[in-house]
Amino acid sequence: MLHNLSIRQLREQLDSKQLSAVELAQHFLNRATAHVDLNAFIRRDPEVTLAQARAADEAMAHNQSGALTGIPIAHKDLFVTTDFATTAGSKILAQYISPFDATVVARLKNAGAVTLGKLNMDEFAMGGSTENSAFFPTHNPHNTDYVPGGSSGGSAAAIAGGLASWAIGSDTGGSIRQPASFCGIVGMKPTYGRVSRYGLVA
């Protein structure tokens, strides 16, 4: 199953033409639809995702690809994006479209990563269970009666549920590390200041 493969393994399949970026993106879009009950995503737009995947396939066809070209990713809805509304888990920002991408998002886009959508979170990152989202609680893929942790619970649930190959979260007091632990995945918090916070909602 493609959703069980590592980024390196997906890269090998893309490079060897065993699958296209469009096929890979469609696989994860289908997974997210089939497991919508996890409430991992706040917002998805298949048209945007597949357009990015087609661009990745075009780049690979012209030998202009890098390590992340065509690799699907999803972003915690705390990182502003021009292609998707950014809510920070709050209905206050339900229709907010940023005029710029967060630095992390922009760099991943430039590297050819394909965005699957924006992931649920505790409102304005205030919480440790992703039950405090203004939209809906996210469920732990291993047992939907349990929480996935927070505030990056949507990110952890998406990976653990096979809805994304990897995801971006944010962590001030454990918001990556705790949901990673709850969902049985690897979460990495870089040293403070190592990764730009430009475009990360306060």
Solvent accessible surface area in square Angstrom, and as a share of the most:
residue,aa,sasa,rsa
1,M,162,0.72
2,L,42,0.21
3,H,29,0.13
4,N,112,0.57
5,L,45,0.22
6,S,56,0.36
7,I,53,0.27
8,R,183,0.67
9,Q,82,0.37
10,L,0,0.00
11,R,30,0.11
12,E,96,0.43
13,Q,44,0.20
14,L,3,0.02
15,D,82,0.42
16,S,62,0.40
17,K,147,0.62
18,Q,127,0.56
19,L,18,0.09
20,S,35,0.22
21,A,0,0.00
22,V,45,0.26
23,E,97,0.44
24,L,0,0.00
25,A,0,0.00
26,Q,68,0.30
27,H,40,0.18
28,F,1,0.00
29,L,6,0.03
30,N,84,0.43
31,R,51,0.18
32,A,4,0.03
33,T,85,0.49
34,A,76,0.59
35,H,63,0.28
36,V,98,0.57
37,D,87,0.45
38,L,9,0.04
39,N,35,0.18
40,A,3,0.02
41,F,22,0.09
42,I,29,0.15
43,R,72,0.26
44,R,72,0.26
45,D,50,0.26
46,P,65,0.41
47,E,140,0.63
48,V,36,0.21
49,T,0,0.00
50,L,32,0.16
51,A,49,0.38
52,Q,34,0.15
53,A,0,0.00
54,R,133,0.49
55,A,63,0.49
56,A,5,0.04
57,D,35,0.18
58,E,103,0.46
59,A,25,0.19
60,M,23,0.10
61,A,70,0.54
62,H,107,0.48
63,N,141,0.72
64,Q,136,0.60
65,S,48,0.31
66,G,40,0.38
67,A,77,0.59
68,L,39,0.19
69,T,6,0.03
70,G,1,0.01
71,I,0,0.00
72,P,0,0.00
73,I,1,0.00
74,A,0,0.00
75,H,2,0.01
76,K,0,0.00
77,D,0,0.00
78,L,8,0.04
79,F,12,0.05
80,V,10,0.06
81,T,2,0.01
82,T,51,0.30
83,D,52,0.27
84,F,5,0.02
85,A,4,0.03
86,T,0,0.00
87,T,0,0.00
88,A,0,0.00
89,G,0,0.00
90,S,0,0.00
91,K,128,0.54
92,I,141,0.72
93,L,44,0.22
94,A,22,0.17
95,Q,147,0.65
96,Y,84,0.32
97,I,96,0.49
98,S,3,0.02
99,P,112,0.71
100,F,78,0.33
101,D,26,0.13
102,A,0,0.00
103,T,29,0.17
104,V,20,0.12
105,V,1,0.00
106,A,33,0.26
107,R,171,0.62
108,L,20,0.10
109,K,62,0.26
110,N,134,0.69
111,A,38,0.30
112,G,21,0.20
113,A,6,0.05
114,V,0,0.00
115,T,6,0.03
116,L,2,0.01
117,G,0,0.00
118,K,0,0.00
119,L,0,0.00
120,N,0,0.00
121,M,0,0.00
122,D,0,0.00
123,E,54,0.24
124,F,62,0.26
125,A,31,0.24
126,M,149,0.67
127,G,31,0.30
128,G,35,0.34
129,S,18,0.11
130,T,0,0.00
131,E,99,0.44
132,N,77,0.39
133,S,14,0.09
134,A,34,0.27
135,F,55,0.23
136,F,64,0.27
137,P,58,0.36
138,T,2,0.01
139,H,54,0.24
140,N,7,0.04
141,P,33,0.21
142,H,124,0.55
143,N,59,0.30
144,T,65,0.38
145,D,127,0.66
146,Y,139,0.53
147,V,47,0.27
148,P,0,0.00
149,G,0,0.00
150,G,3,0.03
151,S,0,0.00
152,S,3,0.02
153,G,0,0.00
154,G,0,0.00
155,S,7,0.05
156,A,5,0.04
157,A,0,0.00
158,A,0,0.00
159,I,51,0.26
160,A,27,0.21
161,G,11,0.10
162,G,6,0.05
163,L,3,0.01
164,A,2,0.02
165,S,23,0.15
166,W,54,0.19
167,A,19,0.14
168,I,31,0.15
169,G,15,0.14
170,S,15,0.10
171,D,23,0.12
172,T,131,0.76
173,G,75,0.72
174,G,12,0.12
175,S,16,0.10
176,I,27,0.14
177,R,115,0.42
178,Q,57,0.25
179,P,1,0.01
180,A,6,0.04
181,S,83,0.54
182,F,96,0.40
183,C,0,0.00
184,G,65,0.63
185,I,42,0.22
186,V,142,0.82
187,G,29,0.28
188,M,147,0.66
189,K,71,0.30
190,P,46,0.29
191,T,107,0.62
192,Y,163,0.62
193,G,67,0.64
194,R,195,0.71
195,V,69,0.40
196,S,48,0.31
197,R,150,0.55
198,Y,140,0.53
199,G,14,0.14
200,L,44,0.22
201,V,34,0.19
202,A,122,0.95
